[in-house]
Amino acid sequence: MAELVFAGCYTGEAGNGTGITTFSRATTGELTEVAHLPLTSPSWLTRHPSLPVLYAANETATGGVTALSVDPSGALSVLGSAETGGAHPCHLAVTPDGRFLLCANYTGGSLAVFSLSASGIPEARTALVQHSGSGPRSDRQEAAHVHMAVPSPDGSLVSAVDLGTDEIRSYTLSPSGSLEPLAVSSLPPGTGPRQLVRRPGTDLAYVVGELAGTLVTVRETSPGAFEVVSSTPSTLSAPQVPNLVAHLELAGERLYLSNRGPDCVTEFALDDAAAVADQPCGAGPRHFALVDGTCYVAAQLDDAITAFTLTASGDAELRHYPTGSPTFVLPVSLP
């Protein structure tokens, strides 16, 4: 079994990276660079649920997505690409059945759907929904900014998280890949929602409030419709401006959330949504992933993947693996 970690990045004027770096991961958690593929600003990566295929969001003004074949060695090769229909795509997801690729166009303020071939290559854009609106933060919420596209567990719905309008807009995804409006859920003004993650086996979900520096707990009252249950500061640290909250992960009865500004990963107990520890993790923790008790962080401003062992005290040693302007960390196990 090959244990790999892929790191996406910003390139050109957006950052110091050059493409996707592949690391092998040892049983100790140590990383060793084994391959590299030049690619334009592959800022978000996701994997096909059943094929050795990755997808990269090319976060540019024209907007693109690239499908990549994964060799067991960790080497990547381009299978195909497509325009996303909106500027600066920042998030991708594949429906559980592997039939459709979902794309959030941040600056474009739109949600795109692509049909996928049997080999995982994007074939056609089957839907492009344009959002409109704004929020109270004129510097960041002057227009719609779709930041995440979340398929429901059965793939029949898509919920688009809009940072610009403080909304979660849900759609029915048809068998042909079209989108029909289903529900619009409002969040507190100025929240700046960035991500939405459902808690399995419950009707609860968690929202990253990037602009407000909050973790918002919501309840899915009906498919695709959410109401706010509570909101809590995203870190134990003293309030810091700006704190651009970034990424969250669920792991059992714990939730982990990265904070840019305080530059830490904060651990929460899910039962009471209470923060229990802050772990320093490097500058600009845009994304992170948890693997076998180790947290790997895309420390964008440190030009490195950082890693630490999860501990109750939050004082683990921090290890650094250089790579330019990392934005995403994707662990993959291959036969």
N, C-alpha and C positions, 0 to 999 in steps of 0.2 A: 504494500500500500504506500503510495507516494503522498506525503504530506507537504502541501505547497501553500504559499501565501503570495497573492498577487497584490501589487500596490499601484493604484492609479495616481494621477498627478495633474497639475496645471503646467502648461508649456508656453513658450513664446513670451508675449507681453504679459500673460497671466501668471507666470511663475517660472521656476528654475528647473522644472522637470523636462523629460524628453520622451516619455511614453509609459508603458507598463513594465514594471520590474517584477520578476518572479524570484521568490526565495524558496528554498527548501527549509522545512521545519524539523528540527531534531526532536527526539523524545524529551530532551531537557528544555525545549522551548526556544532554543537558539535558532537564529535565522542565518542562512548562507545564500548569497545571490547566485542564481544558476542561469538566468536568461533575461533578455530584455528585448522589447519590441517598440521601436519608435512609433508614436501615434500622437495626434493632436489633442491635447487636453482631455484625456480619458478620466474625467473627474468622478464618475460613478460606475461601478462594475456590478454585474449580477450574473448568476449562472442559470442555464437552462435546467429544469428539474430532472431531466432524464438523459440528456445528451452531453458529451464533453465539449460544450460550447459556452463561451462567455459573451456578454454584451457590454460594450463601453459607450457611455454617453460622451460625445465630443462636444464639450461645453464652449461653443463658439457663437459668434453673432449669426452665422448661417444655420447652425444647429444640425448635428448629425448623430447617427448611431452606427456602431461598427460591430459586426458579428465575428467572433474569433474561435478558431478551432484550438483545442488544448491537447498537446502531446503529453504522454505520461512523464516525460522529462521536465515538463514545465514550459517548453517552448510554445509560443503562440503564432498562429498564422491567420491572415485575414480571409474570411469566407465571403463577406459582402458588407455593404453599407447602404444607408438610406438617409435622406433629409427628414428631419423631424417636423418640419412645418412651423417651427417657432425658434426664437433665439435662446441660446444658453440653456439647453436641456441639462438638468441637474439630478434627475432620478430616473431609474428604470426598474421595472418589475415584470416577471413573466407569470402568466396565469398558471394555476396548479396543473392544468392539463397540458401545458406546453404549447398551446395553439396561438397565443397572442402575447406580444410585447407591449407594455404600457410605458409611456414616456411623459414626464412632466417638463414642460418648457418654462423655465423661470422668468426670464425677461419677456418672452413671448406671451406669457400669461395663458397658456393653453395646455390641453391634455390630448395626446395623440395615442392611437392604437395601431399596431402593425400585425398583420397575419404572418405566421411563421410556417415555413415549409417543413416537410418531414425530417429534413436534415438541420433544421433550426435557423435557416437563413430568412431574414425579413423579405416578404414577397410584395406586400402592398400596404399602404396606409389606409386602413378601413374606417378611421374616424379621426376628426380633429375638432375639438370643442374649444371655443374661445371664451375665456372668462372676462368679466368687466367689473369695475368697482374700485374702491380705494379704502384706506383706513386713516386713523388719526396721525400716524407718523409720516409726515410729508417727505422725509428723506428716504424712507424705505417702502412706504405704502401708498405711493402716488398712483399706482395702478395694480392690476391683478398680477400676482407672481405665484404660479403653481409650483410647489416645492416637492410634492410627493404624490405618487399614484399608488393606492393600496388596493389590491384585489381582495375580495372576501374569501374566506376559506374554501368555498365551493366554486369560486371564480365567476359567479353570476353578477357580481356588483363590483364597481370601482369607486373608491372614495378619493377625491382629489383635495389635498391640503393646500390652501391658498394663503400664503403669508401676507399678500398685499391687501386682501379683503377681510381677514380674520374669519374665514369660513372653511368648513368642510363641505364640499359639494359632491354628492354621490349620484352615480349613474347605473342604470341597468346595462350590462354588456350582453348583447345578443349573440346567438351562435354564429352570425356572419361578421361580428366585430364592430357593429355600430353601437353608439351610446345614446341612451334616452335618459333625460333628467329624472331623478327619483326623489332627492331630498337635499335641502340646504340647511346646515347647522351653523349657528353663529357662536363665536367665542368672544370672551371679553375684549372690548376695543383695545388695540395696541398689543395684543398677545403676539402677533406675528408667528402663527403656527408654522412649524417647519416639518415635523414628522408626526405620524400616527401609527401606533402599534397596539394591536388587540392583545388582551390577556387570554390565552387559550382556556376553554372550559368555562368562561364567564361572559357576562355582557359588558364588561369593563374594557376600556382602552386608555392609552396614555398619549398625550400630545406634548411635543416640545414647543414651548413658547420662546422662540428665539429672541424676540425684541423685548419682551417683558422679563426675561430671566426666570421663567417659571416652568414647572412640571404640572400639567393640567390633567386631572383624572376626569374622564367622560364615561357616560353609560350609553350603550347602543339600545335605544328604546324600541326601535323597529329597524329592520335591515337598512343600513345606510344613514340612519338618523341618530344624532348624538346630542346629549344634554350634559352640561357641566355639572360634575359632582363636587369637585374641590380643586384648589390651586395652591401650590406650595413653592417657596423659593427653590431654585434648581441646584443650590449648593449650600454647604454649611458655612462657607466663607462669608466675611462681611460683604455687604453689597458693593459691587464694583461696576463702574460704567466705562466702556461698554462691557457687558457680559453676553456675548452672542452664543447662546446655548445651541448645541449642534446635533448630537446623535444620541440615541438611546437603544439599549438592548435589554431584553428580559432574559433572566437565567434562573429558573426555578422560582423561588420566592423572593428573589432580589431583582431590582432594576438598576441599571447603570446608565449614567448620563454625563456627556462631556460638556465642559464649560470653557469657552474661549474668552479670555480676560483673566479669570482666576487660574486658567490653565490647569484644570484638574478633571479627573473622572470621579463623580460622586455616586456613592452606593446608597440605594433606598431599600427599606423594607416595604414590601408591597402591601401588607395587610393594613398598615396605617399611613402609607405613602410618606414615611418619615426618613429624612436623610440620616445616615449613620456614620459615614466616613467620606473624606475627600482624599484622593490620591494624586499628588503632583504627577504630570504625565508628559511634560514638554510643551512647547509654545504652539498655540493654535491647533488644539486637538479637534480637527474637523470631523474625523470618523474613527471608530475603533471596532475591534472584534474580539470576542472571548473564545478561547480554545483551551480546553483541559486545564483550567485554573490560571491561565495566562491571558493578560489583556494586551493586545497589540494596537497601538495608536498611530494614526496618521498625523504626526505633529508637523503641520504644514509649515510653520514659521521657523522650525528647527531644521528643515530639510532632512528629516529622518523619520523612520518608523521607530517608535519607542516601545518598550515592553516591560511589564512588571507582573509579578505574581500577586494574585488577589489575596489580600490579608484582611483580617478584621480591624487592624489598627490603621491601615492606610499609609504605612511607612515603608513599603517595599522598595528595594533597590531598582533603579531605572536603567535599562539597557538601551543603547542607541544603534540603529542600523541605517547608515546614510542612504538617502535617495531624495532627489530634488522635488520640492513643493508637493509632498504627498497629500492626497485628498481622500483616499479610500483604501481600506484593507480588506481583502477577501480571502479567507482560508478555504482551501479545497482539498479533499481527500480523493485520490484517484487510484483505481486498481493497479 
